[in-house]
Amino acid sequence: ANFNSSIPKFSDELLNLEFLVLSRNNLSREIPKSLEKLRYLKYFNVSFNRLEGEIPEGGPFGNYTIESFRGNKALCGATRLHVPNYKTRPLRNVKAKTELKLIIYVALPIASTILVVALIIIILQNKRKYKLPTQEDMIRLGMWRWFSYHELRQATMDSMIVGCLVMEVMSYTEYGMEGIVSTKGDVYSFGILLMEIITRKKPTDEMFAGERSLKSWVIELISFLLNQVVGPKLLNNIGREHLKVKNCALSILQIGLECCVELPNERLHMKEIVTKLKKIKVKLLRDIERV
């Protein structure tokens, strides 16, 4: 007969068994320790099977040679049997445990680190995606240039005024900012820009601290100390045109203040601003020609 399972455990009824030949079958697993009880077992042969584990050493097994176990590559036992003197299965278990430890102590921390980094990247991207831009962000991104140029193009075909104002907007990035991002907020910033151009001072200057700002400083001095408000370079070396330029600067500062009133609905529209600036330019050129 050809057996395909494991060697069964023998009961006490078979203690007088003398011969047991199970060679060239398909037996697997370990040789039962219960066979050590068969004290009268003179001949034992389990060669050329698929047995594994340790060969018993008690009872009659001390009399058997390698011929009884040949052809079972996974067996181990005493040195005299010329088989490995260590247990094959436990070795595999140790190897498996070692691999498991490597996975736990090396692979898992690496995977966890990668997961944490990925989550941080996703969170930062979402914050960047849904973060509402401040008015300062809009200005830096060129929103100021877009609003001024767009509305000025609609209001006038005078390319000199448009080009001049757009150039000035591109040259100055520190604007007064308050309220939410809107066209009225941009009008406020444009008013601050006009005051910057005339006074040659920026809202970030050290002199503007606490409650004092560029706007409040202009309001404070415009009525009686205009020479201190207007940038020195605008009034130097212009001779007889001094008064004309001074009046022009005063008119532009007044427009700037009208752009910066507290209530957004009371601020000038860009079309009104362009119309007023055109009138100031025409008047200045006419007055200079008469001098």
Secondary structure, DSSP 8 states (H G I E B T S, - for coil): ----SB-----GGGTT--EEE--SS--EE---GGGGG-TT--EEE--SSEEEEE---SGGGGG--GGGTTT-TEEE--GGGTS-SS-HHHHHHHHHHHHHHHIIIIIHHHHHHHHHHHHHHHHHHHHHHH----HHHHHHTTHHHHHHHHHHHHH---HHHHHHHHHHHHH-------SSSSHHHHHHHHHHHHHHHHH---TTSTT--TT--HHHHHHHHTTT-HHHHS-HHHHTT-GGGHHHHHHHHHHHHHHHHHHT-SSGGGS--HHHHHHHHHHHHHHHHHHHHH-
